[in-house]
Amino acid sequence: MKHGPLRFPLHIPFVEELGFELWAFAGGQAQLRVDLAQAHLNSWEVAHGGVLMTLLDVAMAHAARSVNAAQEDHGPGVATIEMKTSFMRAAEGRLTANAKLLHRTTTLAFCEGSVLDDDGALCAHATATFKYLRALPSKRRELKPLQPNIEGTP
């Protein structure tokens, strides 16, 4: 498994804005990390649940895609079909999301992921189902090819 920080295989502006880093991406597994900043916090000054859910969603999606990581175009993209998240404790500091592909069919990927804090304490856990896609319909319902990461972007 390649360890990072690595380049994300696709340009995802929202993920880049959140400051997520890809640290592992291969063989049905992925790891993302984020150093929490003020913008990631809720009114209790701990990680907002939406940040944790996004971190888990992106980590699991990358685990699902990582089975195609050897292909130049990284194979089909994925769209989240459903996701269940359980929150165990407040998340603070540097967070690590570990995700793995549990099972795959031709069109679906079943994954799980966990978020750990600096001390290795489990903060959140999720399971999700993803659909493999080669393109997404746009507003006009035309197929729009999934774009590879643009050269020169982090």
GUMAR-765253 format. One line per field, with one value per atom (N, C-alpha, C, O): residue in three letters; x, y, z. Coordinates in nm, 3 decimals. Example, Ala and Ser with C-alpha at 12.3 -4.5 7.8 and 13.67 -1.06 7.14 Angstrom:
# GUMAR-765253
r: c(ALA	ALA	ALA	ALA	SER	SER	SER	SER)
u: c(1.319	1.230	1.320	1.424	1.285	1.367	1.290	1.341)
v: c(-0.569	-0.450	-0.330	-0.332	-0.225	-0.106	0.003	0.114)
w: c(0.780	0.780	0.780	0.846	0.708	0.714	0.787	0.804)
This chain:
# GUMAR-765253
r: c(MET	MET	MET	MET	LYS	LYS	LYS	LYS	HIS	HIS	HIS	HIS	GLY	GLY	GLY	GLY	PRO	PRO	PRO	PRO	LEU	LEU	LEU	LEU	ARG	ARG	ARG	ARG	PHE	PHE	PHE	PHE	PRO	PRO	PRO	PRO	LEU	LEU	LEU	LEU	HIS	HIS	HIS	HIS	ILE	ILE	ILE	ILE	PRO	PRO	PRO	PRO	PHE	PHE	PHE	PHE	VAL	VAL	VAL	VAL	GLU	GLU	GLU	GLU	GLU	GLU	GLU	GLU	LEU	LEU	LEU	LEU	GLY	GLY	GLY	GLY	PHE	PHE	PHE	PHE	GLU	GLU	GLU	GLU	LEU	LEU	LEU	LEU	TRP	TRP	TRP	TRP	ALA	ALA	ALA	ALA	PHE	PHE	PHE	PHE	ALA	ALA	ALA	ALA	GLY	GLY	GLY	GLY	GLY	GLY	GLY	GLY	GLN	GLN	GLN	GLN	ALA	ALA	ALA	ALA	GLN	GLN	GLN	GLN	LEU	LEU	LEU	LEU	ARG	ARG	ARG	ARG	VAL	VAL	VAL	VAL	ASP	ASP	ASP	ASP	LEU	LEU	LEU	LEU	ALA	ALA	ALA	ALA	GLN	GLN	GLN	GLN	ALA	ALA	ALA	ALA	HIS	HIS	HIS	HIS	LEU	LEU	LEU	LEU	ASN	ASN	ASN	ASN	SER	SER	SER	SER	TRP	TRP	TRP	TRP	GLU	GLU	GLU	GLU	VAL	VAL	VAL	VAL	ALA	ALA	ALA	ALA	HIS	HIS	HIS	HIS	GLY	GLY	GLY	GLY	GLY	GLY	GLY	GLY	VAL	VAL	VAL	VAL	LEU	LEU	LEU	LEU	MET	MET	MET	MET	THR	THR	THR	THR	LEU	LEU	LEU	LEU	LEU	LEU	LEU	LEU	ASP	ASP	ASP	ASP	VAL	VAL	VAL	VAL	ALA	ALA	ALA	ALA	MET	MET	MET	MET	ALA	ALA	ALA	ALA	HIS	HIS	HIS	HIS	ALA	ALA	ALA	ALA	ALA	ALA	ALA	ALA	ARG	ARG	ARG	ARG	SER	SER	SER	SER	VAL	VAL	VAL	VAL	ASN	ASN	ASN	ASN	ALA	ALA	ALA	ALA	ALA	ALA	ALA	ALA	GLN	GLN	GLN	GLN	GLU	GLU	GLU	GLU	ASP	ASP	ASP	ASP	HIS	HIS	HIS	HIS	GLY	GLY	GLY	GLY	PRO	PRO	PRO	PRO	GLY	GLY	GLY	GLY	VAL	VAL	VAL	VAL	ALA	ALA	ALA	ALA	THR	THR	THR	THR	ILE	ILE	ILE	ILE	GLU	GLU	GLU	GLU	MET	MET	MET	MET	LYS	LYS	LYS	LYS	THR	THR	THR	THR	SER	SER	SER	SER	PHE	PHE	PHE	PHE	MET	MET	MET	MET	ARG	ARG	ARG	ARG	ALA	ALA	ALA	ALA	ALA	ALA	ALA	ALA	GLU	GLU	GLU	GLU	GLY	GLY	GLY	GLY	ARG	ARG	ARG	ARG	LEU	LEU	LEU	LEU	THR	THR	THR	THR	ALA	ALA	ALA	ALA	ASN	ASN	ASN	ASN	ALA	ALA	ALA	ALA	LYS	LYS	LYS	LYS	LEU	LEU	LEU	LEU	LEU	LEU	LEU	LEU	HIS	HIS	HIS	HIS	ARG	ARG	ARG	ARG	THR	THR	THR	THR	THR	THR	THR	THR	THR	THR	THR	THR	LEU	LEU	LEU	LEU	ALA	ALA	ALA	ALA	PHE	PHE	PHE	PHE	CYS	CYS	CYS	CYS	GLU	GLU	GLU	GLU	GLY	GLY	GLY	GLY	SER	SER	SER	SER	VAL	VAL	VAL	VAL	LEU	LEU	LEU	LEU	ASP	ASP	ASP	ASP	ASP	ASP	ASP	ASP	ASP	ASP	ASP	ASP	GLY	GLY	GLY	GLY	ALA	ALA	ALA	ALA	LEU	LEU	LEU	LEU	CYS	CYS	CYS	CYS	ALA	ALA	ALA	ALA	HIS	HIS	HIS	HIS	ALA	ALA	ALA	ALA	THR	THR	THR	THR	ALA	ALA	ALA	ALA	THR	THR	THR	THR	PHE	PHE	PHE	PHE	LYS	LYS	LYS	LYS	TYR	TYR	TYR	TYR	LEU	LEU	LEU	LEU	ARG	ARG	ARG	ARG	ALA	ALA	ALA	ALA	LEU	LEU	LEU	LEU	PRO	PRO	PRO	PRO	SER	SER	SER	SER	LYS	LYS	LYS	LYS	ARG	ARG	ARG	ARG	ARG	ARG	ARG	ARG	GLU	GLU	GLU	GLU	LEU	LEU	LEU	LEU	LYS	LYS	LYS	LYS	PRO	PRO	PRO	PRO	LEU	LEU	LEU	LEU	GLN	GLN	GLN	GLN	PRO	PRO	PRO	PRO	ASN	ASN	ASN	ASN	ILE	ILE	ILE	ILE	GLU	GLU	GLU	GLU	GLY	GLY	GLY	GLY	THR	THR	THR	THR	PRO	PRO	PRO	PRO)
u: c(0.084	0.000	0.088	0.185	0.055	0.128	0.088	-0.029	0.187	0.160	0.198	0.289	0.131	0.136	0.217	0.300	0.192	0.074	0.086	0.191	-0.026	-0.034	-0.123	-0.196	-0.117	-0.212	-0.344	-0.346	-0.453	-0.583	-0.592	-0.549	-0.648	-0.656	-0.749	-0.737	-0.842	-0.933	-0.928	-0.903	-0.951	-0.960	-1.097	-1.199	-1.101	-1.227	-1.218	-1.165	-1.266	-1.250	-1.298	-1.230	-1.411	-1.463	-1.365	-1.339	-1.311	-1.216	-1.087	-1.031	-1.041	-0.921	-0.944	-0.855	-1.062	-1.095	-1.097	-1.061	-1.138	-1.140	-1.001	-0.983	-0.904	-0.768	-0.740	-0.644	-0.820	-0.797	-0.671	-0.643	-0.596	-0.478	-0.496	-0.544	-0.458	-0.463	-0.329	-0.225	-0.332	-0.208	-0.191	-0.079	-0.298	-0.287	-0.401	-0.512	-0.371	-0.470	-0.429	-0.359	-0.471	-0.439	-0.505	-0.534	-0.530	-0.573	-0.699	-0.710	-0.794	-0.918	-0.909	-0.996	-0.805	-0.790	-0.750	-0.689	-0.788	-0.749	-0.737	-0.804	-0.651	-0.637	-0.631	-0.556	-0.712	-0.711	-0.680	-0.710	-0.620	-0.592	-0.631	-0.632	-0.663	-0.692	-0.651	-0.675	-0.589	-0.561	-0.677	-0.697	-0.752	-0.870	-0.831	-0.737	-0.905	-0.890	-1.020	-1.119	-1.021	-1.139	-1.262	-1.372	-1.246	-1.358	-1.421	-1.533	-1.351	-1.403	-1.486	-1.545	-1.491	-1.547	-1.693	-1.745	-1.759	-1.897	-1.897	-1.791	-2.013	-2.022	-1.954	-1.927	-1.925	-1.852	-1.701	-1.625	-1.661	-1.521	-1.454	-1.337	-1.532	-1.481	-1.526	-1.606	-1.476	-1.508	-1.659	-1.730	-1.705	-1.845	-1.874	-1.790	-1.990	-2.026	-2.020	-1.988	-2.050	-2.043	-1.902	-1.881	-1.804	-1.664	-1.627	-1.563	-1.670	-1.642	-1.709	-1.649	-1.835	-1.905	-1.841	-1.830	-1.799	-1.732	-1.599	-1.566	-1.523	-1.395	-1.417	-1.342	-1.518	-1.549	-1.597	-1.553	-1.683	-1.736	-1.623	-1.617	-1.534	-1.424	-1.327	-1.278	-1.298	-1.206	-1.263	-1.192	-1.391	-1.452	-1.462	-1.441	-1.495	-1.501	-1.364	-1.354	-1.259	-1.124	-1.087	-1.018	-1.132	-1.108	-1.177	-1.119	-1.299	-1.373	-1.302	-1.296	-1.248	-1.180	-1.040	-0.985	-0.981	-0.840	-0.814	-0.699	-0.916	-0.895	-0.863	-0.817	-0.888	-0.857	-0.738	-0.712	-0.666	-0.561	-0.447	-0.378	-0.427	-0.319	-0.355	-0.266	-0.482	-0.523	-0.489	-0.500	-0.449	-0.409	-0.521	-0.495	-0.644	-0.755	-0.821	-0.924	-0.765	-0.816	-0.954	-1.026	-0.990	-1.115	-1.237	-1.228	-1.350	-1.474	-1.473	-1.406	-1.549	-1.571	-1.678	-1.731	-1.710	-1.816	-1.909	-1.869	-2.033	-2.132	-2.186	-2.217	-2.199	-2.251	-2.400	-2.477	-2.439	-2.580	-2.645	-2.757	-2.574	-2.622	-2.504	-2.399	-2.523	-2.416	-2.478	-2.571	-2.424	-2.468	-2.346	-2.242	-2.359	-2.247	-2.287	-2.397	-2.197	-2.215	-2.102	-1.985	-2.138	-2.041	-2.018	-2.114	-1.892	-1.860	-1.811	-1.845	-1.733	-1.674	-1.641	-1.635	-1.620	-1.580	-1.444	-1.355	-1.430	-1.305	-1.231	-1.287	-1.101	-1.018	-0.880	-0.837	-0.810	-0.671	-0.657	-0.736	-0.556	-0.532	-0.614	-0.604	-0.696	-0.783	-0.735	-0.684	-0.751	-0.715	-0.837	-0.899	-0.872	-0.981	-0.920	-0.848	-0.951	-0.908	-1.031	-1.132	-1.023	-1.138	-1.095	-0.981	-1.190	-1.161	-1.285	-1.398	-1.257	-1.360	-1.389	-1.300	-1.515	-1.554	-1.596	-1.563	-1.668	-1.718	-1.749	-1.783	-1.735	-1.758	-1.834	-1.809	-1.925	-1.990	-1.949	-1.864	-2.007	-1.976	-2.011	-1.940	-2.119	-2.166	-2.164	-2.180	-2.146	-2.155	-2.030	-1.963	-2.001	-1.893	-1.949	-2.019	-1.918	-1.961	-1.837	-1.742	-1.838	-1.718	-1.748	-1.863	-1.640	-1.651	-1.532	-1.427	-1.550	-1.443	-1.454	-1.561	-1.340	-1.334	-1.249	-1.153	-1.285	-1.206	-1.146	-1.217	-1.014	-0.940	-0.878	-0.842	-0.867	-0.799	-0.650	-0.602	-0.577	-0.432	-0.392	-0.285	-0.479	-0.450	-0.493	-0.477	-0.547	-0.595	-0.733	-0.778	-0.803	-0.939	-1.038	-1.029	-1.131	-1.233	-1.334	-1.400	-1.347	-1.440	-1.568	-1.676	-1.557	-1.675	-1.647	-1.533	-1.756	-1.748	-1.863	-1.970	-1.840	-1.945	-1.937	-1.832	-2.050	-2.057	-2.128	-2.209	-2.096	-2.157	-2.159	-2.082	-2.251	-2.261	-2.237	-2.293	-2.153	-2.120	-2.154	-2.146	-2.193	-2.218	-2.102	-2.065	-2.044	-1.938	-1.999	-2.097	-1.938	-1.987	-1.870	-1.762	-1.891	-1.791	-1.819	-1.730	-1.942	-1.980	-2.100	-2.173	-2.119	-2.234	-2.322	-2.271	-2.455	-2.542	-2.529	-2.522	-2.527	-2.523	-2.667	-2.761	-2.683	-2.816	-2.903	-3.024	-2.841	-2.916	-2.929	-2.977	-2.887	-2.897	-2.808	-2.828	-2.711	-2.612	-2.502	-2.478	-2.437	-2.329	-2.206	-2.164	-2.148	-2.028	-1.917	-1.929	-1.809	-1.702	-1.640	-1.627	-1.602	-1.531	-1.393	-1.325	-1.352	-1.228	-1.112	-1.126	-0.997	-0.877	-0.826	-0.866	-0.739	-0.681	-0.608	-0.534	-0.630	-0.570	-0.424	-0.394	-0.332	-0.189	-0.166	-0.228	-0.077	-0.041	-0.125	-0.094	-0.232	-0.310	-0.261	-0.216	-0.268	-0.219	-0.301	-0.272)
v: c(-0.118	0.000	0.124	0.132	0.221	0.346	0.432	0.441	0.494	0.582	0.724	0.745	0.821	0.959	1.049	1.004	1.181	1.228	1.208	1.230	1.167	1.139	1.242	1.316	1.246	1.327	1.252	1.131	1.324	1.262	1.230	1.310	1.114	1.077	1.167	1.177	1.233	1.326	1.461	1.468	1.566	1.701	1.715	1.712	1.729	1.743	1.872	1.870	1.983	2.113	2.115	2.173	2.053	2.052	1.985	2.037	1.871	1.796	1.876	1.880	1.940	2.023	2.140	2.175	2.202	2.316	2.274	2.353	2.151	2.101	2.065	2.046	2.055	2.026	1.879	1.844	1.791	1.647	1.607	1.661	1.512	1.457	1.308	1.239	1.259	1.116	1.055	1.098	0.954	0.892	0.748	0.697	0.683	0.547	0.525	0.574	0.450	0.432	0.313	0.330	0.194	0.074	-0.048	-0.053	-0.147	-0.278	-0.282	-0.364	-0.194	-0.194	-0.121	-0.137	-0.041	0.035	0.179	0.208	0.268	0.408	0.469	0.426	0.569	0.643	0.791	0.834	0.869	1.014	1.073	1.014	1.192	1.262	1.408	1.463	1.469	1.612	1.668	1.607	1.786	1.862	1.958	2.047	1.940	2.025	2.171	2.205	2.257	2.401	2.459	2.387	2.586	2.652	2.629	2.608	2.631	2.615	2.476	2.458	2.377	2.240	2.217	2.110	2.314	2.293	2.332	2.413	2.271	2.307	2.405	2.454	2.432	2.529	2.481	2.562	2.352	2.299	2.295	2.247	2.346	2.353	2.216	2.198	2.121	1.990	1.970	2.048	1.868	1.846	1.839	1.768	1.913	1.908	1.770	1.714	1.715	1.583	1.575	1.469	1.684	1.685	1.667	1.608	1.718	1.699	1.551	1.494	1.489	1.346	1.262	1.169	1.294	1.216	1.234	1.137	1.354	1.377	1.303	1.242	1.308	1.237	1.088	1.024	1.031	0.889	0.858	0.760	0.941	0.919	0.920	0.832	1.018	1.029	0.913	0.857	0.875	0.763	0.633	0.558	0.606	0.482	0.483	0.379	0.598	0.606	0.576	0.509	0.626	0.597	0.451	0.393	0.389	0.246	0.168	0.074	0.208	0.141	0.159	0.065	0.277	0.305	0.247	0.227	0.220	0.180	0.045	0.015	-0.035	-0.163	-0.142	-0.233	-0.022	0.014	0.109	0.166	0.126	0.228	0.205	0.300	0.082	0.055	0.104	0.125	0.123	0.171	0.319	0.394	0.360	0.499	0.597	0.703	0.563	0.654	0.624	0.683	0.533	0.492	0.429	0.423	0.382	0.308	0.395	0.517	0.331	0.407	0.485	0.450	0.594	0.670	0.601	0.497	0.660	0.604	0.715	0.831	0.678	0.768	0.700	0.580	0.775	0.720	0.692	0.780	0.567	0.527	0.539	0.590	0.493	0.507	0.503	0.446	0.565	0.568	0.576	0.652	0.496	0.500	0.533	0.468	0.634	0.677	0.674	0.716	0.623	0.626	0.710	0.693	0.801	0.888	0.837	0.822	0.810	0.754	0.858	0.850	0.954	1.054	1.179	1.177	1.287	1.413	1.394	1.328	1.452	1.439	1.572	1.678	1.563	1.683	1.655	1.540	1.762	1.750	1.694	1.727	1.610	1.545	1.418	1.332	1.405	1.289	1.202	1.252	1.071	0.975	0.890	0.833	0.881	0.794	0.676	0.693	0.556	0.433	0.367	0.351	0.329	0.269	0.146	0.135	0.053	-0.067	-0.112	-0.093	-0.171	-0.232	-0.369	-0.453	-0.393	-0.522	-0.623	-0.741	-0.575	-0.663	-0.577	-0.460	-0.639	-0.567	-0.655	-0.776	-0.594	-0.661	-0.582	-0.493	-0.614	-0.540	-0.393	-0.308	-0.362	-0.224	-0.161	-0.039	-0.240	-0.187	-0.218	-0.319	-0.130	-0.151	-0.130	-0.032	-0.221	-0.214	-0.189	-0.267	-0.080	-0.037	-0.004	0.014	0.002	0.052	0.142	0.131	0.232	0.323	0.367	0.365	0.408	0.457	0.582	0.597	0.673	0.792	0.779	0.754	0.797	0.791	0.927	1.001	0.959	1.083	1.057	0.946	1.159	1.147	1.035	0.975	1.006	0.901	0.763	0.664	0.755	0.627	0.590	0.477	0.683	0.656	0.664	0.753	0.572	0.568	0.679	0.685	0.768	0.880	0.854	0.894	0.787	0.760	0.638	0.607	0.571	0.453	0.462	0.511	0.415	0.420	0.299	0.237	0.268	0.173	0.245	0.335	0.205	0.272	0.180	0.085	0.211	0.143	0.247	0.356	0.211	0.300	0.231	0.109	0.310	0.260	0.303	0.420	0.206	0.237	0.304	0.255	0.416	0.493	0.535	0.567	0.536	0.591	0.737	0.810	0.781	0.920	0.955	0.867	1.084	1.133	1.218	1.294	1.208	1.297	1.439	1.459	1.536	1.676	1.726	1.647	1.855	1.914	1.886	1.870	1.879	1.854	1.705	1.667	1.622	1.477	1.416	1.301	1.493	1.437	1.374	1.417	1.274	1.213	1.302	1.348	1.326	1.407	1.314	1.257	1.297	1.206	1.251	1.370	1.156	1.188	1.239	1.181	1.348	1.415	1.368	1.356	1.340	1.309	1.436	1.546	1.421	1.535	1.623	1.573	1.751	1.847	1.867	1.891	1.858	1.877	2.009	2.110	2.009	2.130	2.158	2.249	2.079	2.097	1.999	1.889	2.038	1.947	1.822	1.737)
w: c(0.000	0.000	0.000	0.076	-0.086	-0.090	0.029	0.063	0.093	0.206	0.170	0.089	0.228	0.186	0.275	0.354	0.260	0.189	0.038	-0.022	-0.022	-0.165	-0.232	-0.165	-0.362	-0.439	-0.447	-0.469	-0.430	-0.454	-0.602	-0.685	-0.638	-0.780	-0.860	-0.982	-0.792	-0.858	-0.788	-0.668	-0.864	-0.809	-0.744	-0.813	-0.610	-0.536	-0.455	-0.343	-0.507	-0.441	-0.295	-0.210	-0.264	-0.127	-0.032	0.076	-0.071	0.012	0.030	0.140	-0.076	-0.067	0.028	0.106	0.020	0.107	0.254	0.342	0.281	0.419	0.471	0.591	0.383	0.425	0.447	0.517	0.391	0.404	0.327	0.220	0.383	0.317	0.297	0.387	0.181	0.151	0.191	0.142	0.279	0.329	0.282	0.282	0.243	0.190	0.093	0.113	-0.017	-0.123	-0.208	-0.308	-0.170	-0.248	-0.187	-0.068	-0.273	-0.228	-0.144	-0.053	-0.173	-0.096	0.036	0.122	0.054	0.177	0.145	0.042	0.236	0.223	0.362	0.457	0.372	0.497	0.465	0.377	0.537	0.525	0.661	0.765	0.659	0.784	0.768	0.658	0.882	0.884	1.020	1.124	1.016	1.137	1.154	1.071	1.261	1.279	1.295	1.366	1.227	1.235	1.290	1.304	1.320	1.376	1.288	1.340	1.156	1.065	1.070	1.022	1.128	1.138	1.265	1.281	1.353	1.487	1.498	1.421	1.597	1.629	1.748	1.787	1.805	1.915	2.043	2.132	2.054	2.170	2.145	2.228	2.029	1.989	1.975	2.009	1.925	1.884	1.739	1.689	1.673	1.532	1.509	1.580	1.412	1.372	1.314	1.244	1.342	1.291	1.140	1.084	1.073	0.927	0.875	0.769	0.948	0.911	0.924	0.836	1.034	1.055	0.947	0.893	0.917	0.815	0.677	0.601	0.645	0.517	0.511	0.410	0.621	0.627	0.606	0.531	0.670	0.654	0.512	0.452	0.458	0.323	0.221	0.134	0.230	0.133	0.151	0.052	0.275	0.299	0.243	0.177	0.270	0.220	0.068	0.005	0.008	-0.138	-0.198	-0.300	-0.136	-0.186	-0.167	-0.251	-0.058	-0.041	-0.153	-0.207	-0.187	-0.295	-0.429	-0.508	-0.454	-0.581	-0.586	-0.695	-0.471	-0.467	-0.534	-0.568	-0.552	-0.620	-0.767	-0.835	-0.816	-0.954	-0.962	-1.068	-0.852	-0.845	-0.945	-0.981	-0.989	-1.084	-1.224	-1.307	-1.252	-1.383	-1.395	-1.298	-1.513	-1.533	-1.498	-1.441	-1.532	-1.503	-1.369	-1.337	-1.290	-1.159	-1.167	-1.068	-1.284	-1.299	-1.276	-1.281	-1.252	-1.234	-1.104	-1.007	-1.105	-0.983	-0.900	-0.939	-0.786	-0.702	-0.656	-0.643	-0.633	-0.574	-0.450	-0.452	-0.343	-0.218	-0.234	-0.272	-0.205	-0.211	-0.074	-0.061	0.029	0.165	0.260	0.228	0.379	0.478	0.616	0.640	0.708	0.848	0.932	0.920	1.018	1.101	1.247	1.284	1.331	1.476	1.535	1.500	1.625	1.690	1.832	1.909	1.868	1.998	2.098	2.217	2.052	2.142	2.063	1.940	2.135	2.072	2.005	2.059	1.888	1.811	1.815	1.786	1.850	1.861	1.804	1.796	1.764	1.720	1.579	1.490	1.560	1.430	1.424	1.512	1.321	1.305	1.190	1.090	1.206	1.103	1.072	1.163	0.945	0.901	0.827	0.729	0.874	0.808	0.748	0.816	0.622	0.554	0.477	0.431	0.463	0.383	0.308	0.352	0.195	0.111	0.169	0.180	0.207	0.265	0.160	0.170	0.058	-0.048	-0.169	-0.157	-0.286	-0.410	-0.507	-0.516	-0.580	-0.692	-0.817	-0.809	-0.930	-1.053	-1.040	-1.093	-0.970	-0.964	-0.826	-0.814	-0.720	-0.584	-0.502	-0.524	-0.406	-0.310	-0.170	-0.145	-0.081	0.059	0.144	0.140	0.220	0.292	0.437	0.476	0.516	0.652	0.680	0.617	0.777	0.812	0.956	1.016	1.011	1.149	1.154	1.079	1.245	1.271	1.410	1.508	1.417	1.543	1.572	1.481	1.701	1.738	1.758	1.734	1.802	1.823	1.917	1.903	2.013	2.112	2.064	2.135	1.943	1.890	1.939	1.917	2.005	2.053	1.937	1.852	1.934	1.830	1.853	1.957	1.755	1.763	1.686	1.730	1.572	1.487	1.400	1.367	1.363	1.276	1.177	1.210	1.055	0.953	0.862	0.845	0.803	0.693	0.578	0.601	0.456	0.341	0.221	0.210	0.131	0.002	-0.107	-0.103	-0.204	-0.315	-0.446	-0.457	-0.544	-0.678	-0.766	-0.769	-0.839	-0.934	-1.057	-1.113	-1.099	-1.214	-1.302	-1.252	-1.432	-1.524	-1.555	-1.599	-1.531	-1.557	-1.472	-1.426	-1.450	-1.375	-1.464	-1.548	-1.449	-1.525	-1.471	-1.349	-1.560	-1.518	-1.502	-1.510	-1.481	-1.467	-1.589	-1.578	-1.707	-1.830	-1.858	-1.964	-1.764	-1.771	-1.879	-1.917	-1.928	-2.019	-1.935	-1.822	-1.988	-1.913	-1.917	-2.023	-1.799	-1.786	-1.737	-1.629	-1.815	-1.772	-1.641	-1.615	-1.558	-1.435	-1.472	-1.556	-1.410	-1.447	-1.362	-1.240	-1.423	-1.344	-1.278	-1.316	-1.180	-1.111	-1.213	-1.297	-1.204	-1.297	-1.256	-1.139	-1.355	-1.327	-1.258	-1.293	-1.161	-1.091	-0.968	-0.892	-0.945	-0.823	-0.718	-0.752	-0.592	-0.487	-0.474	-0.390)
